[in-house]
Amino acid sequence: MFGMPMLSNNHSKAMNPDANSGVLRVPWQRLRGLILIALVLTTTAHAVAMMFDIVRANGTTLIEGSILILFAAAFAWLAASFWTAMAGFILRLLRLDPLTLRRYRTSRCDETPVVTRTAVVMPVHNEYPARVIAGLEAICESLVTTGDADKFDVYLLSDSTDPAVAIEEEAAWAAMQQRLAGSFRERLFYRRRPSNTGRKPGNIADFCRRWGDYYDFMIVLDADSIMTGEAMVTLVRAMQSNPRVGLLQTVPMPVRQQTMFGRFVQFASEVYSPMLATGLSFWQTGAANYWGHNAIIRVRAFTENCGLPSLPGEPPFGGEVLSHDFVEAALLRRGGWQVYLLPDLGGSYEEMPSNILDFAKRDRRWAQGNLQHLQLLAAPGLRPLSRFNFLLGATAYLSSLLWLVMLALSTADAIEQALTGTQFFSSGYQLFPNWPIVKTDEIASLLSITLGMLFLPKALGIVSCLLRPQHRRAFGGAACLLKGSMIETAFSVLIAPIMMVYHAYFVVSILFGNETAWGPQERMGRRVTLTEALRYTFVATLGALIWGGATWNLAPTFFWWLMPVLAGLVLAAPLVCLSSSPALGRALRRYAIFLAPSETQTPMVLHRVQELLAVEQKITPRTGWLPSLPLVRYREMPIQCLERRSQAKRYYWQFWARRRI
């Protein structure tokens, strides 16, 4: 990809699909998105037709009509995910690059000289300083091994408002500067803003305005991000070779997880994410999404096109743009720059919330940001795929509400039919009765299609790993991979209803105008007590008991259809509590369950993070210490227009101004 080596997940081989040219060539860019949309619409239309044929057999009631509409919307989201996974599986099976559609070929590592300047920027806000500094120090040491460290400067952009955190942060940074003085002298910079105006995007924008003019590219990291120096240099070479590329997004893999839930997500990400990301890269082509971190950005393109406005109205839909990354990718694309997702570039890692509750709290923030994108669907100048990305991001959360309402309406319909019984004569003048029609074959077929589209991508992800010997070894062997996959699937089924209820609640809460705080994430592993788990799951569990009891008494046949949903909700508290246990996570590892490549073939950069965290660093606070920063080269970052009415008015006045001239 990009005429340069691709790093596999174990960094053992370099892939180069196009050795003759460093410039990326992506055939049939527009056609791919149209193919996906056609497949999604066709599949959804077929499923809706089957559903309509089932419900109309005995006359369609208002409830059944509502179920049909909800089913169409929810199934469309399922179809989009399914066809994305299918595209990814086929491409990986044939060993085709998702962008160039050429076969990967093993080649020597690219030695193109790095002739540009890159800033590695990490914005933080009240994060755990020891972990932040350990990650940055390991990244810097990895960069030194590439021989190109002198082309990189590293910035810690602090928005920390807690005085105690700020003091510890500055002291830890000073200590790291002393340890790295030999290799990174005068290229480590720390800046703390007095206020976190604009949150993370405001922090990055402030950097671009003040010091962006010094650099060609910036690699944006989160507080929990880890990247190898080799991956960073590969990204820089790719940007050098492709002057119309504005952003390259890697696929960061979760690492360093200790709890059962954390290891479950870490394992699932390693098995399924490469296939799904390959499918996304195939149909998004140059209009991919930015995920906010572990990506390289062309500074000039970002500064000229990504100044975010304040959206009209009050939060949660108005005010500051929350999920800024999707919007910034769309604005880059609107400005004529390409944005690509690189699914096969290894060496990109992140940490994540290690229990279900903290994971759900992060989703609450993302849900508000993604729903906010719905009002940007009509923003002027955006590419169709960018609008489609906005819609899919919002639907990811809306679909949970749709499925939950559809299940509730289906229950009401089943109870109504059970209570009213079969009406053989709807009119007193009928000569012949209305015999009930039960389309058992159609119901079984539709259920099979739905379950197949849910679980087939999982099976294909496992097959994709089994087909490659190096992947099997990375998961501890075929037996460990299959064992972990079966437990992962069972646990996924159990917690899916919990996440569905959480997401549905988030959407309803947002629609009623409730906004959420956007503070630092809980990144360090913690165990959830049973009391805390009950506090956050009691309402869902009580609702499931009432729901199940009513269905069992009034429509017992339908009760068994609801069992997978009810079981997860009734067991929610113990599932949340047990899955947050580090002891259970360690036990699973001893039995080789949920083994991940980052554990069986641990990269040196992850080893180094662990070593730095294990050693208690002697840090002496330095009162009044202020690190030097480069001289400010101010560059304006124009605020972009995302309102169709304002844009139309501006174009109108520009048109008449040209006529006067």
Secondary structure, 3 states (H helix, E strand, C coil): CCCCCEECCCCCCEECCCCCCCCCCCCCHHHHHHHHHHHHHHHHHHHHHHHHHHHCCCCCCHHHHHHHHHHHHHHHHHHHHHHHHHHHHHHHHCCECCCCCCECCECCCCCCCCCCCEEEEEEECCCCHHHHHHHHHHHHHHHHHHCCHHHEEEEEEECCCCHHHHHHHHHHHHHHHHHCHHHHCCCEEEEECCCCCCHHHHHHHHHHHHHHHHCCEEEECCCCCEECHHHHHHHHHHHHHCCCEEEEEECCEECCCCCHHHHHHHHHHHHHHHHHHHHHHHHHCCECCCCCCCEEEEHHHHHHHCECCCECCCCCCCECCCCHHHHHHHHHHHCCCEEEEECCCCCEEECCCCCHHHHHHHHHHHHHHHHHHHHHCCCCCCCHHHHHHHHHHHHHHHHHHHHHHHHHHHHHHHHHHHHHCCCCCCCCCCCCCCCCCCCHHHHHHHHHHHHHHHHHHHHHHHHHHHCCHHHHHHCCCHHHHHHHHHHHHHHHHHHHHHHHHHHHHHHHHHHCCCCCCCCCCCCCCCCCCHHHHHHHHHHHHHHHHHHHHHHHHHCHHHHHHHHHHHHHHHCHHHHHHHHCCHHHHHHHHHCCCCCCHHHHCCCHHHHHHHHHHHCCCCCCCCCCCCCCCCCCCCCCCCECCCCHHHHHHHHHHHHHHHHHC
